[in-house]
C-alpha cells in the first residue's frame, strides 16, 4: 500500500464531529403538548358518548319491559282458559226482625281440633276415602233474658231500703264459629274422590267437621262455670244500677 492510498482511506473514514459534553448521545426531541381547545373537544365527545350509551341502555330496558307487557296482554286475551269472576249477587232481603232483651253477662272463647276420617272398607286411603283436620275457633255467650220480666219480678221492702229482683236462670247461646280464625290443617282425599270433585264439589266433609266442632264447643261450655260467672256479673251490674236509687241492699235471685 502506498502513502497516497493510506491518506485517501483515512479521509474517507472520517466522521463528522459531535458536540462536546453530550457523551456521544443524540439530543432528545422536545415533547409537544395537546392544545387546550382540542382536549376540551375530546372530553366533551367522550362524555357525550358515555351519556348516550347509558341512555341507550335505559331505553332498551324500558323497551323490553314494554314489549313483554304487550305480549302478556295479548296472550291473556287469546288464552281460552283465563279465569274471571262475575258477581250476580242480589241485594239482601230482610226476612224477619226480632226484639231482644238479653243481657250478655259472660263470654267464653274456645278452640277445638277436629280430626275426621272416612274410609272405604278394603280400599286403600290413597284411592278412596278422605280425612280432614280443622282447628276451629268459636265462642259461647251466657245471657239472662229480660224479655218475660213483669212487675212482680221486682219487690221493694216495706221500709224502702231493700229491693229484690227475680231473674230467670242464665242461658247459653249457640256457639258462634269464627271462620276467619279457623283453619284447615290437613285435607286429604283419595283419587276417586278427587276425580268426583271435577264434576260435583263435595263440601259435606268440611260442613260435617264444623258441625262436630260446634257440638264439642257447646258441650265444653255446658260443663264449664260460664253460667256461674253470668250470675255474678248480672248481680254486680244490677247492684251498680239500683244502689244509686237509694236502696241500701240489692238482692238478685235466679230461678
Secondary structure as UniProt FT lines:
FT   HELIX           3..12
FT   TURN            20..21
FT   TURN            23..24
FT   HELIX           36..78
FT   TURN            80..81
FT   STRAND          102..118
FT   TURN            121..122
FT   TURN            125..127
FT   STRAND          130..145
FT   TURN            147..148
FT   HELIX           151..153
FT   STRAND          154..156
FT   TURN            158..159
FT   STRAND          162..167
FT   STRAND          171..172
FT   STRAND          176..189
FT   HELIX           191..197
FT   TURN            198..199
FT   HELIX           204..222
FT   HELIX           226..242
FT   HELIX           243..245
FT   STRAND          249..254
//
